[in-house]
Amino acid sequence: MSAPGLAASGPGGLALLVAAAALLAASGAPELLVNRTGRRAAAAAKLTTALTVLACLIGSWGALVALGGGEARIGLLAPLPGFEVALGADALSGFFALPVFVVGGLCALYGASYWSPRRHPRHLRTGRRLRIGYGLLLASLVFIVLARDGLSFLVAWEGMALANFFLITIEEEEREVRRAGWTYLLYSHVTILGLFALFVLERQATGTFGFATLAADTPRALGTAIFTLAVVAFGVKAGAMPLHSWLPAAHASAPSHVSALMSGVVIKMGIYGLLRTLAGVAEPPLAWGIVLLTLGSVAALFGVAYALAQHDLKRLLAFHSIENIGIILLGLGVALVGRSSGRPAWVMLGLAGCLLHVWNHALFKSLLFLGAGSVVDATGSRDLETAGGLARRMPVTAVLFFIGSIAICGLPPGNGFVSELLVFLGLAGAAMTPGAAWAALPAPVLASTGALAVACFVKVCGVLFLGTPRSAAAREAREAPAPMLVAMALLAAGCAWIGLAPGSLAPAIERCARDWSRQPLPALADLAPFGWVSAAAVALVLVTLLVFLALLPRVRRARKREPALSTWSCGYAASSPRLQYTASSFAEIITARFAWALRPKVHSPRVESLFPAPSRFHSHVGDAILDDLLLPAARGALRATASLRALPQGLLQRYILYILALLVPLLIWALAGGDGG
């Protein structure tokens, strides 16, 4: 056992990160020191939010220092012989810690108004639990990226899982929320068991219970087992399809600012774990990269297909998280194939696209979830079919949501365009290489995913913000409070900054890529046309602004002479919201092509008379993997094991018989093996 010690290189970033994590863990203390009601409760809630935001500012500073400096490490006393507990910070830690603090702080600011004691006086207890659990979740995320051994990593990982569970089930009185929470907890158990097995195999291969470099003479079967466990365990947390079934319900059930944190940051811990594991493999087989490319293609294409079929706004955004995890895995797959094939350009492009999309998705998906939260707060519903016309009532929210929609669709000048371009350049370069047949599928899949994402958000923005309100709640909606708008505006500004000046991030991405690959790599600026991207983005923004300013006087004049009669609507004398496209009808042409995979459940009215009674058409697209595969298999296993309940009857003689029935064959097998030796 060694005494605690701090590495000489770059300790400032690590110290700031540890201090920020400790402050986040303790940020809920004011909530425990006040009465349940009264002004003190509101003051405690504000103090908790202030401490959370302060910790995020300190942590952001520490993440930037770690991102730009050398590696620092703290070795702590080992609790068990042969085990080391250590914390460390390097460029990759800083890269993944920065979204934790940026998104975490802005979501805390948003949540202070979204779930404040003044606006939710009947939810004081749940609000207190929400804010305490939120700080613990952020602290766990920070310790995950700082952990340098398997033991501390597992403790931080389990802390993240439990804090997330309590945040998902805040509104536990609803049956759907309880089911989402227990499904999430079940998948979390699968993940932690997989990680235990992963670190045991790592210890067998390297002698270290944690992330370490695999030697070149490591048995192929052992290396493949480590890779498989990493893909399954970390793929579940990331929500990669088909390991995703916990994600849609959990994101939809949690409070919106928690959903934003989960989608923008928490699921990226799966990507971080996968990167840490693969960084220790100097010569990975080509098949590993092809597996990640296949997994990424499936997640990207079917994630957006499922999103198109949703009319629950938050479930729709949750399925888009699966799509974007697929894009990140495509980039990581390109990097891994490049390392296997000795192609440094592929490694740089693939890993740069992977890492940059981690940041980009954290920004625009958090923005979209917060925008969805503002809509839910104003209308009381997540159903797209009951919204409509919200752009007039919530103009700032509509503009900010539109910015996030451009970014997630991969359209310029959004930041999503830049990272998807890097991944596409890597795939295109590989596809043009003789003998790289594996690259023929992912590039078209990525292009198709972008087109389907555009169709999906045309549906969302059109049905949600345009047209006529479809319900009384939509007609009475009001703009979100200022703190919620400020949080969304800052996220939108981050999207715009990366979209307009992506070259400013190239040094940080190059540093992380070289640390991960541990080999010389070409400069990112030599492989990606950042200058042209910036120039085109700025030109597009200026042209759009000029067109808007030119049309603005005409719009104002048109409003002044608004006609007394409504717009002609296909010959109908009286217009109605029922004449508008619904979310389901708009997407039906596309989703019908994926019916074999989506397996929609349609409830059509039956017209059996000349004057039928009023009826409704309803369609629902669930999760085919969960509903049609996992749940039937679980029920079958329960039925199969139910017959075993008759065996234990409380009789000692029967238990002795069971033991003998097991031991006698084992003894015979052992004796036979001994004779053979």
ZIHU-V912986 format. One record per helix or strand. SS is the DSSP state (~ for helix, > for strand). FROM is the first residue (numbers start at 0). TO is the last residue. Records with the same first field share a line. If there is no record, write none. Layout:
SS = FROM-TO ; FROM-TO
//
This chain:
> = 4-5 ; 71-75 ; 84-88 ; 146-146 ; 213-213 ; 280-280 ; 311-311 ; 382-382 ; 568-568 ; 571-571 ; 600-602 ; 617-619
~ = 10-25 ; 28-31 ; 38-67 ; 90-113 ; 120-145 ; 149-167 ; 174-205 ; 219-237 ; 246-252 ; 255-265 ; 267-278 ; 285-307 ; 312-340 ; 343-378 ; 383-385 ; 389-392 ; 394-407 ; 414-430 ; 438-464 ; 471-474 ; 481-499 ; 501-516 ; 523-526 ; 529-559 ; 576-578 ; 582-597 ; 623-645 ; 651-675
//
